[in-house]
Amino acid sequence: MRSPLQWSPGTPAPAPDSPLFALAQEQVGQEVAPQSWLSGKTSLEPEVAIHQIKITLTSRNTKSLEKVCDDLIRAEKEKNLRVKGLVRMPTKTLRITTRKTPCHEGSK
C-alpha cells in the first residue's frame, strides 16, 4: 500500500519550501509505529466486552416494585458491577380536553 506522502512518477514533485516536502523529509528512513492515541486504547490493555442489561419492571404495587429494585441493585453492587440505578417511568397519562363544534374545528 502506498503512503500518501510517497511521490509517484507522472505527478509533479512538491516544492522544496512546501509543508508536504518538509514532512516527507522528516519521515525518510523512519518506521511508522501504530498510534495508540488514535484509537483511544493502549496496546497493553486487553479488550473486554461490556454487556449492558436493561430491565423493565411493571407493577401496580409500588412498594413491592421498590423492594425488588433495591434487591437487584444491592446484589449487583455486591458483585462489583457498575449500576446506573433506578429510573421511574411516568404512570399517569396527560389528557388535554378541548371543546369541539359539530364540524370538528374546536370552539370559536
Phi and psi in degrees as a GROMACS rama.xvg file:
@    title "Ramachandran Plot"
@    xaxis  label "Phi"
@    yaxis  label "Psi"
@TYPE xy
-86.553  133.121  ARG-2
-72.2333  149.045  SER-3
-66.9088  -14.194  PRO-4
-92.6298  -5.24544  LEU-5
-78.697  141.737  GLN-6
-93.2037  136.517  TRP-7
-117.778  150.963  SER-8
-60.9696  141.952  PRO-9
98.432  -13.0356  GLY-10
-108.737  146.056  THR-11
-67.4047  141.582  PRO-12
-74.3856  147.768  ALA-13
-68.1427  149.182  PRO-14
-66.7183  147.914  ALA-15
-61.9466  -22.8192  PRO-16
-97.3499  6.73267  ASP-17
-82.9738  152.039  SER-18
-63.9226  -29.1805  PRO-19
-66.1368  -39.228  LEU-20
-65.9006  -41.4151  PHE-21
-64.1717  -40.8112  ALA-22
-64.0754  -40.8506  LEU-23
-65.5857  -37.8264  ALA-24
-67.2309  -36.3799  GLN-25
-66.7986  -33.7601  GLU-26
-92.1103  1.21091  GLN-27
-69.1187  124.707  VAL-28
81.8942  0.82875  GLY-29
-98.1673  141.448  GLN-30
-85.2409  139.965  GLU-31
-91.7985  118.525  VAL-32
-92.7216  148.762  ALA-33
-62.3668  134.389  PRO-34
-87.5622  107.653  GLN-35
-72.0176  -26.1143  SER-36
-73.1856  -17.2004  TRP-37
-71.5385  -39.6052  LEU-38
-86.6737  -14.6707  SER-39
85.2202  1.17469  GLY-40
-123.947  148.46  LYS-41
-92.0507  154.034  THR-42
-74.5486  -13.491  SER-43
-81.2716  -23.0358  LEU-44
-85.9839  129.744  GLU-45
-74.0338  148.528  PRO-46
-79.626  129.719  GLU-47
-118.768  129.726  VAL-48
-75.2294  132.623  ALA-49
-101.367  122.282  ILE-50
-100.346  127.667  HIS-51
-109.582  130.135  GLN-52
-120.478  131.194  ILE-53
-120.15  122.708  LYS-54
-113.637  129.311  ILE-55
-114.147  119.895  THR-56
-112.264  134.32  LEU-57
-125.867  138.711  THR-58
-164.867  156.06  SER-59
-88.3727  -21.0727  ARG-60
-93.64  105.877  ASN-61
-71.8634  -31.8679  THR-62
-64.7292  -45.2525  LYS-63
-67.73  -34.062  SER-64
-66.4227  -43.2882  LEU-65
-62.9917  -39.1245  GLU-66
-64.8789  -43.7899  LYS-67
-63.2951  -41.9747  VAL-68
-63.7092  -43.647  CYS-69
-61.9876  -40.7851  ASP-70
-63.4678  -42.1475  ASP-71
-64.0852  -45.3559  LEU-72
-65.2414  -41.2675  ILE-73
-63.1496  -43.1839  ARG-74
-65.2389  -37.5006  ALA-75
-69.2247  -38.622  GLU-76
-69.8465  -30.8362  LYS-77
-65.8841  -30.4205  GLU-78
-91.1268  9.75643  LYS-79
57.9688  41.4534  ASN-80
-96.3646  152.503  LEU-81
-82.5124  125.32  ARG-82
-118.326  132.632  VAL-83
-93.3262  -12.7466  LYS-84
98.9504  -170.75  GLY-85
-91.9442  130.55  LEU-86
-121.673  116.463  VAL-87
-83.8556  137.999  ARG-88
-97.4729  148.593  MET-89
-66.831  140.858  PRO-90
-108.333  -20.6569  THR-91
-96.7932  144.527  LYS-92
-97.0001  137.953  THR-93
-80.3403  126.625  LEU-94
-120.133  127.191  ARG-95
-114.523  114.655  ILE-96
-92.9322  134.447  THR-97
-128.653  149.791  THR-98
-88.2833  130.463  ARG-99
-114.799  142.29  LYS-100
-87.8368  167.957  THR-101
-59.4658  -23.7057  PRO-102
-92.578  10.5372  CYS-103
62.5858  35.5883  HIS-104
-108.152  10.0098  GLU-105
84.0005  -178.515  GLY-106
-86.5676  143.088  SER-107
